[in-house]
Amino acid sequence: MKTLYIINPISGKGKKQRIAEILHARGCKVAFTKYAGHAELLAREADEDIVVAVGGDGTVNEVARGIIGSEKILGIIPCGSGDGLARHLGLSHNIRKAIQTIEQGEWRAMDAAEVNGRLFFSVCGVGFDAVVSERFAQSGKRGLSNYVKQGLKTWNTYSPDHYKVEIDGKIFQTDALFITVGNSDQWGNNAKIAPLADCCDGILDITIVERFGILELPFLALRLMTGTLHRSRKVHCYKGKEVRITRQSEGAAHADGDWFIDSERLHIKILPSALKVIVAK
């Protein structure tokens, strides 16, 4: 099968040139994105059977949007800041191993999801983490250390919001620090905010986190990184196919690592087996 590699030159922390050199040496077809949204266009217009996103979750999102609903297969070479979906799928960050997976792996059907009509493939959310995503993007700096820095700065001024939540027709109200809806299990960097999620099960995982004291932060961070967050008394986990969240006003939201402003009402739904993706055998 023919393969096109789409490289985001902004992602990669210096890896992108090395990846391009390896791909060219192997005779692979490579295209570089030139602007936001270009990867989606390149993927949609590609004649190749496999379209590979070389970058982070944002690049993966664009390429996946370009091929969803077609017979094209998504491949991923992860080299972004978090790489949440790639880590969830167990894909290697070693360049040669990642290429080997593209060439020798197998495809499986995975789910996609929508939030107010916006496609996402890993996680979306509102609340504290959405505000942190906004400030992280506006800071102009990448990397986990800057994300943590922005989180600590936001903590001092952020207050929990009140939400009305409807999951598959069941309604309840809650005050929450943030709400995350996951197709995959993590934000990125193995921070498993929805540790029980499976992107191939046709179900969304909803994580609602209460406000907690600063002294509890190290314990919750440990649970986040060890995949045991669902065991905390401050965390409430649910599963469903359709989620409606109503907050007090419009504000920041995030999906696949990108933040945006959306209304006070969010409608999130699963799109089962909407996309083919290559994973290691």
C-alpha positions as CSV (number, residue, x, y, z in Angstrom):
1,M,0.0,0.0,0.0
2,K,1.1,3.6,-0.8
3,T,1.9,5.8,2.2
4,L,2.1,9.6,2.7
5,Y,4.0,11.1,5.7
6,I,2.7,14.5,6.7
7,I,5.2,16.4,8.9
8,N,4.4,19.4,11.0
9,P,7.6,21.4,11.0
10,I,6.6,23.1,14.3
11,S,6.3,19.9,16.3
12,G,9.1,17.5,17.1
13,K,11.5,19.4,19.4
14,G,14.2,19.0,16.8
15,K,13.3,15.6,15.6
16,K,11.4,16.6,12.5
17,Q,14.5,17.1,10.3
18,R,15.9,13.8,11.4
19,I,12.6,12.0,10.6
20,A,12.5,13.6,7.2
21,E,16.0,12.5,6.4
22,I,15.2,8.9,7.4
23,L,12.0,8.9,5.4
24,H,13.7,10.4,2.3
25,A,16.5,7.8,2.6
26,R,13.8,5.0,2.5
27,G,12.2,6.5,-0.5
28,C,9.0,7.6,1.3
29,K,6.7,10.3,0.1
30,V,6.8,13.3,2.5
31,A,4.8,16.5,2.7
32,F,5.3,19.4,5.1
33,T,2.5,21.5,6.5
34,K,2.6,25.2,5.9
35,Y,-0.2,26.6,8.0
36,A,-2.8,25.5,10.6
37,G,-5.3,23.2,9.0
38,H,-3.0,22.3,6.1
39,A,-2.5,18.7,7.3
40,E,-6.2,18.1,7.1
41,L,-6.3,19.3,3.5
42,L,-3.2,17.2,2.5
43,A,-4.8,14.1,4.1
44,R,-8.1,14.6,2.4
45,E,-6.5,15.1,-1.0
46,A,-4.0,12.3,-0.6
47,D,-4.2,9.3,-3.1
48,E,-2.2,7.1,-0.7
49,D,-3.8,4.3,1.3
50,I,-2.0,5.2,4.5
51,V,-1.6,8.8,5.7
52,V,0.8,9.3,8.6
53,A,0.7,12.2,11.0
54,V,4.3,13.2,12.1
55,G,3.8,15.5,15.0
56,G,1.8,15.9,18.2
57,D,-1.9,15.5,19.1
58,G,-2.8,18.6,17.1
59,T,-1.3,17.2,13.9
60,V,-2.9,13.8,14.5
61,N,-6.2,15.5,14.9
62,E,-5.9,17.4,11.6
63,V,-4.8,14.3,9.6
64,A,-7.5,12.2,11.2
65,R,-10.1,14.8,10.3
66,G,-9.0,14.7,6.8
67,I,-9.4,10.9,6.4
68,I,-12.3,10.1,8.7
69,G,-15.2,8.4,6.8
70,S,-12.8,7.2,4.1
71,E,-11.0,3.9,3.5
72,K,-7.6,5.6,4.3
73,I,-5.7,4.4,7.3
74,L,-4.1,6.7,9.9
75,G,-0.5,6.2,11.0
76,I,1.2,8.1,13.7
77,I,4.9,9.0,14.4
78,P,4.7,10.8,17.7
79,C,7.0,13.7,18.3
80,G,4.8,16.4,20.0
81,S,4.7,17.8,23.5
82,G,2.3,15.2,25.0
83,D,1.3,12.6,22.3
84,G,-1.7,11.4,24.3
85,L,-3.3,9.3,21.6
86,A,0.0,7.7,20.5
87,R,0.9,6.8,24.0
88,H,-2.6,5.4,24.6
89,L,-2.2,3.2,21.5
90,G,1.3,2.0,22.7
91,L,3.2,3.6,19.8
92,S,6.9,3.9,20.1
93,H,8.7,7.3,20.3
94,N,11.8,5.7,18.7
95,I,11.8,7.0,15.1
96,R,12.8,3.7,13.4
97,K,10.5,1.6,15.5
98,A,7.6,4.0,14.7
99,I,8.3,3.7,11.0
100,Q,8.6,-0.1,11.3
101,T,5.1,-0.1,12.9
102,I,3.8,1.9,9.9
103,E,5.3,-0.6,7.5
104,Q,4.7,-3.8,9.4
105,G,1.9,-3.2,11.9
106,E,-1.8,-3.9,11.6
107,W,-4.8,-1.6,11.5
108,R,-7.7,-1.6,13.9
109,A,-10.9,0.4,14.0
110,M,-11.0,3.1,16.6
111,D,-13.6,5.5,17.8
112,A,-13.8,9.3,17.2
113,A,-15.9,11.8,19.1
114,E,-17.4,15.3,18.6
115,V,-17.8,18.2,21.0
116,N,-20.3,20.7,19.5
117,G,-19.5,19.4,16.0
118,R,-15.7,19.6,16.6
119,L,-13.9,16.3,16.0
120,F,-11.5,15.0,18.6
121,F,-9.8,11.6,19.0
122,S,-8.2,11.7,22.4
123,V,-9.8,13.9,25.1
124,C,-11.8,17.1,25.5
125,G,-12.7,19.0,28.6
126,V,-13.8,22.2,30.4
127,G,-12.8,23.9,33.6
128,F,-9.4,24.3,35.2
129,D,-7.4,22.2,32.6
130,A,-9.0,24.1,29.7
131,V,-7.9,27.4,31.3
132,V,-4.4,26.0,31.8
133,S,-4.4,24.9,28.1
134,E,-5.4,28.4,27.1
135,R,-2.6,30.0,29.1
136,F,-0.1,27.3,28.0
137,A,-0.8,28.1,24.3
138,Q,-0.6,31.9,24.9
139,S,2.7,31.6,26.7
140,G,4.4,30.6,23.5
141,K,6.5,27.9,25.2
142,R,6.0,24.1,24.8
143,G,6.9,21.2,27.1
144,L,5.6,19.6,30.3
145,S,7.5,21.9,32.6
146,N,5.8,25.0,31.2
147,Y,2.4,23.2,31.4
148,V,3.0,22.5,35.1
149,K,4.1,26.1,35.6
150,Q,0.9,27.5,34.0
151,G,-1.1,25.1,36.1
152,L,0.4,26.3,39.4
153,K,-0.1,29.9,38.4
154,T,-3.8,29.2,37.5
155,W,-4.5,27.3,40.7
156,N,-4.1,30.5,42.8
157,T,-7.0,32.3,41.2
158,Y,-9.3,29.6,39.8
159,S,-12.6,28.7,41.4
160,P,-14.7,25.6,40.6
161,D,-17.7,26.0,38.3
162,H,-21.2,24.6,38.7
163,Y,-22.3,22.1,36.0
164,K,-25.4,20.4,34.9
165,V,-24.3,17.0,33.4
166,E,-26.3,14.6,31.4
167,I,-24.9,11.2,30.5
168,D,-27.1,9.0,28.3
169,G,-30.2,10.8,29.6
170,K,-29.3,10.7,33.3
171,I,-29.0,14.2,34.7
172,F,-27.2,15.5,37.8
173,Q,-25.6,18.7,39.0
174,T,-22.1,19.1,40.5
175,D,-19.4,21.6,41.4
176,A,-16.2,20.6,39.8
177,L,-12.6,21.8,39.3
178,F,-12.9,20.3,35.8
179,I,-14.6,17.7,33.6
180,T,-12.7,15.7,31.1
181,V,-14.4,13.4,28.5
182,G,-12.0,10.8,27.1
183,N,-11.9,8.6,24.1
184,S,-8.3,7.7,25.0
185,D,-7.0,7.5,28.6
186,Q,-4.8,10.5,28.9
187,W,-3.9,14.2,28.3
188,G,-0.4,13.2,27.2
189,N,2.9,12.4,28.8
190,N,1.2,9.3,30.4
191,A,-0.9,11.6,32.6
192,K,-4.0,9.2,32.6
193,I,-6.9,11.4,33.4
194,A,-9.4,8.7,32.2
195,P,-7.4,5.6,33.1
196,L,-10.2,3.1,32.2
197,A,-10.8,4.5,28.7
198,D,-10.4,2.4,25.6
199,C,-10.5,4.2,22.2
200,C,-12.0,1.1,20.5
201,D,-14.9,0.3,22.9
202,G,-17.6,2.7,21.5
203,I,-17.8,4.4,24.9
204,L,-16.7,7.8,26.3
205,D,-15.1,8.0,29.8
206,I,-16.2,11.0,31.8
207,T,-13.9,12.2,34.7
208,I,-15.2,14.8,37.1
209,V,-12.6,16.1,39.6
210,E,-13.7,18.0,42.7
211,R,-11.7,20.9,44.2
212,F,-9.0,19.6,46.4
213,G,-6.4,21.1,48.8
214,I,-2.9,22.0,47.7
215,L,-1.6,19.4,50.1
216,E,-3.5,16.7,48.3
217,L,-1.9,17.6,45.0
218,P,1.1,15.2,45.2
219,F,-1.1,12.2,46.0
220,L,-3.5,13.0,43.1
221,A,-0.5,13.6,40.8
222,L,0.9,10.2,41.7
223,R,-2.5,8.6,40.9
224,L,-2.6,10.5,37.7
225,M,0.7,9.2,36.5
226,T,0.1,5.6,37.8
227,G,-3.3,5.2,36.2
228,T,-5.1,5.0,39.5
229,L,-6.9,8.4,39.5
230,H,-10.3,6.7,39.5
231,R,-9.6,5.4,43.0
232,S,-9.5,8.9,44.6
233,R,-12.4,10.1,46.6
234,K,-12.1,13.5,44.8
235,V,-12.6,11.9,41.4
236,H,-15.8,10.5,40.0
237,C,-15.8,8.4,36.8
238,Y,-18.7,7.6,34.5
239,K,-19.2,6.0,31.1
240,G,-21.6,6.9,28.3
241,K,-22.1,7.4,24.6
242,E,-23.6,10.9,24.7
243,V,-22.7,13.7,27.2
244,R,-24.3,17.1,27.6
245,I,-22.5,19.6,29.9
246,T,-24.1,23.0,30.8
247,R,-21.9,25.5,32.7
248,Q,-22.7,29.0,33.9
249,S,-21.3,30.9,30.9
250,E,-19.2,30.4,27.8
251,G,-15.5,30.0,28.2
252,A,-12.4,28.0,27.5
253,A,-12.6,24.3,26.4
254,H,-10.0,22.0,25.0
255,A,-9.8,19.1,22.6
256,D,-6.7,17.1,21.6
257,G,-4.4,19.6,23.1
258,D,-5.9,22.7,21.5
259,W,-8.0,25.2,23.4
260,F,-10.9,27.2,22.1
261,I,-13.8,29.3,23.3
262,D,-17.2,27.6,23.3
263,S,-20.7,28.2,24.6
264,E,-22.1,27.3,28.0
265,R,-23.6,24.2,26.5
266,L,-21.5,21.4,25.2
267,H,-22.8,18.3,23.4
268,I,-20.3,15.5,23.2
269,K,-20.9,12.2,21.5
270,I,-19.0,9.1,20.4
271,L,-18.5,8.0,16.8
272,P,-17.9,4.3,17.1
273,S,-15.3,2.7,14.8
274,A,-15.0,5.8,12.7
275,L,-11.4,5.6,11.8
276,K,-8.7,3.0,10.9
277,V,-5.4,3.4,12.8
278,I,-2.2,1.4,12.6
279,V,-0.8,-0.2,15.8
280,A,2.0,-2.6,16.4
281,K,1.2,-6.3,16.0
